[in-house]
Amino acid sequence: MMKKDKDFPRGKDIEIILGTLLRVGVIASMSVVLIGGVVYLLFNYSGIIDYGTFDAHRTEFSSIAAIFLGLGRLDSEAIIQFGVLLLIFTPILRVVFSIFGFLTERDYLYVLIGLLVLIVILFSLSNRLTG
Amino acid sequence: MSVLLFTLIVLAGAFLAGLIGSLTGLGGGVIIIPLLTLVLGVDIHYAIGASIISVIATSSGSAAAYVREGITNVRIGMFLEIATTVSAVIGAVITVFIDPNYIAIIFGAILLFSSAMMIRKKVDRSDNDTSGRLAIFFKLNGSYPTGSGIKKYAVHNVAGGFFMMFIAGIVSGLLGIGSGALKVVAMDNIMRIPFKVSTTTSNFMMGVTAAASAVVYLHRGQIDPGIAMPVAVGVLLGATIGSKILMRVKADRLKVIFAAVVTFLALQMIYNGYMGRL
């Protein structure tokens, strides 16, 4: 075991940080979704729903700004969507941490690759792709 | 249908999907999408949005364990994520322009392929002999801990694997699934990475790939809180329990049974898509 740790000193630390980050992200986001879900069911349990046709405007919480606005008035659907947002950001944050990890290893090629992945995701966040 | 009944049915179905998904290595999406569309009459675009959320939850949850063990090759993951994130966004952008019936047929075809991959005998073709210039330039060759010490491996055909990952990302963005079966083709057969490394690394990449398309779905209103909530909670619970009992059951026999179930679901999706019922 000692020898193994010696082989990748910094790499091992980063792996433990990444593992913890992923676990905390999933637990935190699922807790938020669960809280929102309970409140949502308490207020809407007897309502009738039909998801038979896709309507882009059915949920008003389809952007980060709208979710935060809804969160301000403690809307249950906004709380669920906030949990979903936390979940989406968990692997994104993982990429950010990996970039720092590669930076401490002075592996600039992979810092660049990580940034490239991050740029793709940030581009998809720009809201222009859905039309 | 009332909100309470709908939530309970989806919760139970998603739990089962997560359980089966983690026992067979298929992932929850392949079962949750047929359940929502065929059984509950949910529009496939909502089903896709809910499924991608469950993909992020399960892959991040299990990646957390694997990364700590040092089996995952973070460099291979990062490098191939360039291909999968770009293509996942492309897939998610074009998915609404495709007739839902065609999506169902494509989905069925991928499902058939996945179930064939599941029962096929795997041949480990990894070695540490030859390695291309690209694998050396991108520092992809690695090592992983086994029962008998650290084992080194070399990565082959990096360009071919990268291209296959691009296809896997498009499928993932188009259908809202992890497309693990395609990722395994890219890593096991083309790049010839050892199983243990390829499964954990593919799982590690899945979260980021899914996040890239999930953002597009969210902005389009495809992620509805009323469906996403029971799906995410159910699948994660099922997958967690599945991974706990995985060590105690004979997975091989289960896989044959589930391959039959998945084949049936696939034919249902293709039939309904072909008849224009979705």
Interface residues (C-beta under 8 A of the other chain):
Chain A: K4 D7 F8 G11 K12 I14 E15 I16 L18 G19 T20 L22 R23 G25 V26 S29 M30 V33 L34 G36 G37 Y40 L41 N44 Y45 S46 G47 I48 I49 D50 Y51 G52 T53 F54 D55 A56 H57 R58 T59 F61 S62 S63 S76 E77 A78 I80 Q81 G83 V84 L85 L87 I88 F89 T90 P91 I92 R94 V95 S98 G101 D107 L109 Y110 I113 G114 L116 V117 V120 I121 F123 S124 L125 N127 L129 T130
Chain B: M1 S2 V3 L4 F6 T7 L40 G41 V42 D43 H45 Y46 I53 I56 A57 S59 S60 G61 A63 A64 A65 V67 R68 G70 T72 V74 R75 M78 F79 E81 I82 T85 V86 V89 A92 V93 F138 K139 P145 I150 G207 V208 A210 A211 A212 S213 A214 V215 V216 L218 H219 R220 G221 Q222 I223 D224 P225 G226 I227 A228 M229 P230 A232 V233 L236
